[in-house]
Amino acid sequence: MAEKVFAGREEEAAQLLQANLDAADPHQQVGEVYLVGGGPGDPELLTLRLCV
């Protein structure tokens, strides 16, 4: 999804996100998100990691 957003294809990213949310098991435990040191806001400086 991040690649689509960075490529300016926000609608495709939103559709992919919604498809993943629709397919998710509502009883499955959800992970955690930590935002540490956002910096100047440049998206190139963000590190994204998906843990499943």
C-alpha positions in Angstrom: 0.0 0.0 0.0 2.8 2.4 0.9 4.3 2.1 -2.6 1.0 3.0 -4.2 0.6 6.0 -1.9 4.2 7.2 -2.7 3.5 6.7 -6.4 0.5 9.0 -6.1 -2.0 6.2 -6.5 -4.0 6.9 -3.3 -7.3 5.4 -4.6 -5.7 2.1 -5.4 -4.0 2.1 -1.9 -7.4 2.8 -0.3 -9.1 0.0 -2.2 -6.3 -2.4 -1.2 -6.5 -1.3 2.4 -10.3 -1.8 2.4 -10.0 -5.3 0.8 -7.5 -6.3 3.6 -9.8 -4.9 6.3 -12.8 -6.8 4.8 -10.8 -10.0 4.7 -9.6 -9.7 8.3 -10.8 -12.0 11.0 -12.6 -9.8 13.5 -11.6 -12.2 16.3 -7.9 -12.1 15.5 -5.8 -10.1 17.9 -4.5 -6.9 16.5 -0.8 -5.9 16.8 0.7 -2.7 18.0 1.9 0.5 16.3 4.7 2.6 17.7 5.4 6.1 16.3 8.8 7.1 17.3 10.6 10.3 16.2 8.5 11.5 13.3 11.2 13.9 12.2 10.6 16.5 9.6 7.7 14.6 8.0 9.5 13.4 4.9 7.9 10.1 3.9 11.2 8.9 2.5 12.5 8.8 6.1 9.8 6.5 7.4 10.5 2.8 7.9 7.4 0.6 7.5 7.2 -2.9 8.7 4.3 -5.3 8.6 4.3 -8.0 11.2 1.8 -10.8 10.8 
